[in-house]
């Protein structure tokens, strides 16, 4: 029993990473209706920027704020320059665009900062949390930040005019345009916010997985899986999905014999797919009724 | 304005609707392309023949994805798994059972058809990104499954298997590469003709009806579940053939040659060639074989970035892939004829 609780706790700790990433994925999905395959790489690049700022002598929190602002602007710029011209192109062409962006960012980060693994500081310290050996203060801090982010987003979307405008632009673009919402800029704003959230995720994850250009590969896959599991239309679902995936993965690794590190991912994915087969819109997603 | 835009007028569907006739080339053009493919190998070096063989093989794999996505509107990132199953089927049959290489191809086609058909069953309930995730899971699991201990006796584990390259039969005065090229060309041609006819048949119409509107299709009496799984089966079968040919051409199979990267390349090939336009598959295959090499030669350190930029250029200039160029060409030719 103790092994079980310990594994669940450890799963929740890794789950926080996935929850962060899943939140960013859902944000952008809400704004543009696509899964952004380059999201992880964008987060990685932001994290490198903050690392570079700290190397130049800025304090953690200054670097944090500057990186956040940079990511927000960079997200908007990427949308305006690269993806706005593709707005009318077919969906699959857009997906190809994301893959191209992935390749560009990954390769440039490799060239600028090379592929060696770098230490990344944590603002929360890494001593055991409340005397528990399984969760460090950093991981507890990560869970805290994820929950705060989620609350912040909830208030933003429910109680602010611009949040309402963004929701309108995403769900019924034509009607939104008729009531005077600039839908095109709402999409750009969505990109900016998603990139900023991604950069927070990146900066929180970096102390755990270490900083290098390929650090986000695995995380993004789990983030996608978490977002899909929770339901792509629900930020809350994404966070719950993230924690569930973390726990799934840990328990599969412990209790199913012969599952090494390599098979953890396929098994976690297989579990998620079995959930999806029963509930095709994810655990908390809205069932979309199509009009014929 | 142009036909390309008319076709896509309502462009909010996951996969754009392609009219049936626009899926192929005219007879004259097809014969011309075939003639070029037949003659060129006589004049070039073995390495280039090998690359042309690979082009046909990847072209087949892209074609298979095109039937699935462009034909029936289902998205797949798991093609590399079917490719791996085909490759391993051939390799194991040739190395352990001494089966003739040509005979392994229909066997892998059958095995992969069954595999794809079975995989299509649970995937029936999923669509769009959910289906993408499910197929993605298949693609990530495949290399790991091939490395499993109890399969190691057959698959050779991480090391993989070495496959012997066949000689030209009947004492034909040809190099191994050249014979393999003509053999691949023959198989490709047969599958291409099969695919074109499949999409023109009753089944093809059912695929397209499902792609354009699933609910409408089912109310017209199309058995949606049957045709969706059938599309998966056919696509997997053709990918399996490509895998077999690939294993014979490269003379080597190993789990790590069939990762998700392969599936993503095939997907890019489909987009660059034009979703739903069968001849475009081979243009797309050329893109995924030659452009990464080109990017490497432009800049070693930044090859990924160069590849990304080139890909962006292509999708900006022709968002609908090579098909758009073909349509423009046709219109231009039509105008010339009229004036």
Interface residues (C-beta under 8 A of the other chain):
Chain A: X35 X82 X85 X86 X88 X89 X90 X91 X92 X93 X95 X96 X97 X99 X100 X101 X102 X103 X104 X106 X107 X108 X110 X111 X221 X224 X225 X228 X232 X258 X262 X263 X265 X266 X269 X270 X272 X273 X276 X277 X280 X290 X292
Chain B: X8 X11 X14 X15 X16 X69 X75 X122 X125 X126 X129 X130 X132 X133 X134 X136 X137 X140 X141 X144 X145 X147 X149 X213 X215 X216 X264 X267 X268 X270 X271 X272 X275 X301 X302 X303 X304 X305 X306 X307 X308 X309 X311 X312 X315 X316 X319 X320 X321
